[in-house]
Amino acid sequence: MGKRFIFRADAGPVMGFGHFVRSVALAGYVREADPEAEILFTSRFDSGVSSLFPFQCDALNEIGASFYPLADNADFLSIPGKDDVTVLDNYYYSPEYQKEVRARCRALVVLHDMAGHEFEADAVISGTPLPRTAYRIPDYSLYFSGLEYFPLRKPFFSSFHRREIRPAGPDGCEAPIVMAMGGADPLHLAPRLVGAVRRAFKDSPVVVVGSHPLPPDVGNVSTLSGLTAEQMVDLFDSACLGIFPASTVCIEALSRRLPVISGRFVDNQDILLNALKEGEYARSAGDLARLADMDVEAAAEKIRKAGVAAMASSGNSIPFLKGKRVLTDMLLSF
């Protein structure tokens, strides 16, 4: 039996699924490198949720991980053992809590991307390019920072099969435009923005990823939910443009070299959005909530301008494979 790796990433319709997805991706690095490793996932559920969603079950099954539901933060402390490597992913683990977890296991790794926080961990992974001084990190901690360290699930490393996309007219192309506002979409941005997207690109079909009800008066729009990583890859590879907040799904789309418009609607997306803009990986639509409040024609014009610029740009590539190798070696070294 190999070493045990314990991942804690809370998720649900209210808090979203980004932390869970990237932790699954990081666990997948371990599974690919060490088929004998034992992988345990733990999570607290949102209020009113009592079990994993089907896509979460599928994701854990794909990496051969077992699952343990948590009642609260204290419930987790009884799980790590002295030979375990533990990974925490979210923003609310205090330094005292991290210290308690670290005292119980072989090594503690934290996934985090918001400046100003304090850590008591053996390694800190930030998917945004923040200097070490943006955090309070002990001298003993390893630190990995940059878009290349954003963990991706295995299908996103597969060979590219992007088909040639031909213009269908002056206002779009035959391939779909993909929208995804995250699993939670607390501001209901998808239904509020879809009309402007249709006006911006009249000749393009629109695919909205998520289960949010859409207005009845927008045509040529379809919805998809509960997609596997393979299905997300197929969707991105067949699309001409993606519209996403600065989040996990945006990075996944960029890994498939999809032209992207990105934006923000909560503070924890600001740093990543700035990195995407400064590196010219994506075109920014700014504050998505403000965009959704605009007159539909004004919003459509802003979306069209950003989308045309995104599709005209070759973009910059992110060295995800390099990041994968570095993070895998780090996890297995403990």
C-alpha positions in Angstrom: 0.0 0.0 0.0 1.3 3.5 -0.9 1.3 6.6 1.1 -2.1 8.2 1.9 -3.1 11.6 0.6 -6.0 13.4 2.3 -7.8 16.3 0.5 -10.3 18.6 2.1 -12.2 20.9 -0.4 -15.7 22.0 0.7 -18.2 22.5 -2.2 -21.9 23.0 -3.1 -24.4 25.1 -5.0 -23.8 28.1 -2.6 -20.0 28.1 -2.2 -19.4 26.7 -5.7 -17.3 23.7 -6.9 -14.0 25.4 -8.0 -12.1 24.3 -4.9 -13.3 20.7 -5.2 -12.4 20.6 -9.0 -8.9 21.8 -8.6 -8.3 19.6 -5.6 -9.5 16.6 -7.7 -7.0 17.7 -10.4 -4.2 17.8 -7.9 -5.1 14.4 -6.5 -5.1 13.2 -10.1 -1.5 14.1 -10.4 -0.8 11.9 -7.4 -2.8 9.0 -8.8 -1.1 9.1 -12.2 2.4 9.1 -10.6 1.6 6.6 -7.9 -1.1 4.0 -8.7 -0.6 2.5 -5.2 -1.4 5.8 -3.3 -4.5 5.9 -1.1 -6.6 9.0 -1.8 -9.2 10.2 0.6 -11.5 13.2 0.0 -13.4 15.0 2.7 -15.9 17.9 2.4 -18.5 19.8 4.3 -21.8 20.3 2.4 -23.8 23.4 1.8 -26.9 23.9 3.9 -29.6 21.6 2.6 -27.2 19.4 0.7 -26.6 15.9 2.1 -24.6 14.0 -0.5 -22.2 14.5 -3.4 -23.5 15.6 -6.8 -23.2 13.0 -9.6 -20.4 14.8 -11.3 -18.4 14.8 -8.1 -18.9 11.1 -7.6 -17.7 10.5 -11.2 -14.7 12.7 -10.6 -13.7 10.8 -7.5 -14.3 7.4 -9.1 -12.0 8.4 -12.0 -9.0 8.9 -9.6 -10.0 6.0 -7.3 -10.6 8.2 -4.3 -12.8 7.4 -1.3 -15.0 10.0 0.4 -15.8 11.0 3.9 -18.4 13.7 4.7 -17.6 16.2 7.4 -20.0 17.6 10.0 -17.7 20.6 10.8 -14.1 21.8 10.9 -13.4 19.9 14.1 -14.6 16.7 12.6 -11.7 16.7 10.1 -9.1 16.8 12.8 -9.6 13.2 13.7 -8.8 12.0 10.2 -5.1 12.8 9.3 -2.5 10.4 10.6 1.2 10.9 11.2 2.2 9.3 7.8 -0.5 11.2 5.7 0.0 14.1 3.4 -2.9 16.5 3.8 -4.2 19.2 1.4 -6.5 22.0 2.4 -8.3 24.1 -0.3 -10.4 27.1 0.7 -10.1 30.6 2.3 -11.3 30.1 5.9 -8.6 27.8 7.5 -7.0 30.0 10.2 -3.3 29.6 11.0 -4.3 28.0 14.3 -6.4 25.4 12.4 -3.6 24.7 9.9 -1.2 24.2 12.8 -3.5 21.7 14.4 -3.8 19.8 11.1 -0.1 19.9 10.5 0.7 18.5 13.9 -1.3 15.4 13.1 0.2 14.5 9.6 3.4 14.1 7.7 3.0 17.3 5.7 0.4 20.0 5.1 -0.2 21.6 1.7 -2.5 24.5 1.2 -4.1 25.7 -2.1 -4.8 29.4 -1.9 -4.9 32.5 -4.2 -5.9 35.5 -2.0 -3.2 37.9 -0.8 -2.8 38.8 2.8 -3.4 35.4 4.5 -1.2 33.6 7.0 -0.1 30.0 6.7 1.3 27.2 8.8 2.0 24.7 6.0 4.8 22.8 4.5 3.8 24.0 1.0 1.6 26.8 -0.4 0.3 26.7 -4.0 -1.1 29.8 -5.5 -2.5 29.6 -9.0 -2.1 33.3 -9.4 1.3 35.0 -9.9 1.7 36.6 -6.4 5.0 37.2 -4.8 5.8 35.2 -1.6 5.6 38.6 0.3 1.9 38.8 -0.6 1.3 36.2 2.2 2.7 35.5 5.6 4.5 32.2 5.0 7.0 30.6 7.3 10.6 30.2 6.1 10.3 26.4 6.1 7.4 26.5 3.6 7.7 25.7 -0.1 5.9 28.2 -2.3 4.6 27.7 -5.8 3.1 30.7 -7.6 1.8 31.3 -11.1 -0.9 30.2 -13.6 1.1 27.1 -14.5 0.5 25.8 -11.0 -3.3 25.9 -11.4 -4.2 22.1 -11.2 -6.0 20.7 -14.2 -7.8 17.4 -14.5 -6.2 14.8 -16.8 -8.5 15.3 -19.9 -7.3 18.9 -20.2 -3.8 17.7 -21.0 -5.1 15.5 -23.9 -4.2 16.2 -27.6 -6.0 19.1 -29.2 -8.7 18.4 -31.7 -9.9 22.0 -32.4 -11.7 22.0 -35.7 -11.5 24.8 -38.2 -14.0 27.4 -37.4 -15.5 29.3 -40.3 -17.4 32.6 -40.0 -21.1 32.3 -40.5 -21.7 36.0 -41.1 -20.5 39.4 -39.9 -21.9 38.8 -36.4 -20.5 35.4 -35.4 -19.4 32.0 -36.6 -20.9 28.5 -36.9 -19.2 27.3 -33.7 -20.9 27.9 -30.3 -20.1 30.5 -27.7 -19.7 28.9 -24.3 -20.9 30.7 -21.1 -20.3 29.4 -17.6 -20.7 31.6 -14.5 -19.7 28.9 -12.0 -21.6 26.2 -10.2 -23.1 28.6 -7.7 -23.7 31.7 -9.9 -25.1 33.5 -6.8 -26.0 36.7 -8.8 -27.7 34.7 -11.6 -25.4 36.2 -14.1 -26.0 33.6 -16.8 -29.7 34.4 -17.3 -29.0 38.1 -17.0 -26.2 38.1 -19.6 -27.3 35.6 -22.2 -29.5 38.1 -24.0 -26.6 40.5 -24.5 -24.4 37.7 -25.7 -27.0 36.7 -28.3 -27.2 40.3 -29.5 -23.5 40.6 -29.7 -23.1 37.5 -31.9 -26.3 36.9 -33.7 -25.0 34.2 -35.9 -23.5 32.0 -33.2 -25.3 29.5 -31.1 -24.8 29.9 -27.3 -24.2 27.1 -24.9 -24.7 27.9 -21.2 -23.0 25.5 -18.8 -25.1 25.2 -15.6 -28.6 24.5 -14.4 -29.8 28.1 -14.1 -33.2 28.8 -15.8 -32.8 31.1 -18.7 -35.2 33.7 -20.1 -37.7 32.3 -22.6 -37.2 35.1 -25.2 -33.6 34.2 -26.3 -33.3 31.9 -29.2 -30.5 29.5 -30.3 -29.4 28.9 -26.7 -28.9 25.5 -25.1 -27.9 24.5 -21.6 -25.7 21.7 -20.3 -25.0 20.7 -16.7 -23.1 18.0 -14.8 -20.5 17.7 -17.5 -17.5 15.5 -17.0 -14.0 16.8 -17.7 -14.0 14.9 -21.0 -17.2 16.6 -22.0 -15.9 20.0 -21.0 -12.8 19.4 -23.2 -15.0 18.5 -26.2 -17.2 21.5 -25.7 -14.2 23.9 -25.4 -12.5 22.3 -28.5 -15.6 22.9 -30.6 -16.3 26.5 -29.5 -15.2 29.8 -30.9 -15.3 31.8 -27.7 -15.8 31.4 -24.0 -17.2 33.8 -21.4 -16.3 33.1 -17.8 -15.5 34.7 -14.5 -11.8 34.5 -13.4 -12.1 31.1 -11.9 -11.3 27.4 -12.4 -13.5 27.0 -15.5 -11.7 30.0 -17.1 -8.3 28.4 -16.6 -9.7 25.1 -18.0 -10.9 26.8 -21.1 -7.5 28.6 -21.6 -5.7 25.2 -21.3 -7.6 24.2 -24.5 -6.5 27.5 -26.2 -10.1 28.8 -26.4 -10.3 32.6 -26.9 -11.8 33.9 -23.7 -13.6 36.9 -22.3 -13.2 36.9 -18.5 -14.6 39.1 -15.7 -15.2 39.2 -12.0 -18.1 39.4 -9.6 -16.5 38.7 -6.2 -13.3 40.1 -4.7 -11.4 36.8 -4.7 -11.4 36.9 -8.5 -9.6 40.2 -8.9 -6.1 39.0 -8.7 -6.6 36.2 -11.2 -8.4 38.6 -13.6 -5.5 41.0 -13.4 -3.1 38.2 -14.2 -5.1 37.1 -17.2 -5.3 40.7 -18.5 -1.6 41.5 -17.9 -0.5 38.3 -19.5 -2.9 38.8 -22.4 -4.4 35.4 -21.9 -7.9 36.7 -21.9 -9.9 39.9 -22.7 -11.6 41.5 -19.7 -15.2 42.4 -19.5 -14.6 44.0 -16.1 -17.3 43.7 -13.4 -19.8 41.1 -14.7 -22.5 42.2 -12.3 -22.2 45.7 -13.5 -22.3 44.5 -17.1 -25.5 42.5 -16.3 -27.1 45.7 -15.0 -26.4 47.6 -18.2 -28.8 48.2 -21.0 -28.8 45.1 -23.1 -27.6 46.8 -26.2 -24.7 48.6 -24.3 -23.7 45.3 -22.7 -23.9 43.5 -26.1 -21.5 46.1 -27.6 -19.0 45.7 -24.8 -19.2 41.9 -25.1 -18.9 42.0 -28.9 -15.8 44.3 -28.7 -14.0 42.1 -26.2 -15.0 38.9 -28.1 -13.8 40.1 -31.4 -10.4 41.1 -29.8 -10.2 37.7 -28.1 -10.8 35.7 -31.3 -8.4 37.8 -33.2 -5.6 37.2 -30.7 -3.4 34.1 -30.7 -3.0 34.5 -27.0 -0.2 33.3 -24.8 0.2 29.7 -23.7 0.5 28.7 -20.1 3.1 26.0 -19.2 0.7 23.7 -17.4 2.7 20.6 -18.0 5.7 22.1 -16.3 3.6 23.1 -13.3 2.1 19.6 -13.2 5.6 18.0 -13.0 6.7 20.3 -10.3 3.6 19.9 -8.1 3.7 16.1 -8.6 7.3 15.9 -7.5 6.6 18.1 -4.5 3.6 16.0 -3.3 5.5 12.7 -3.6 8.6 14.0 -1.9 6.9 14.3 1.5 
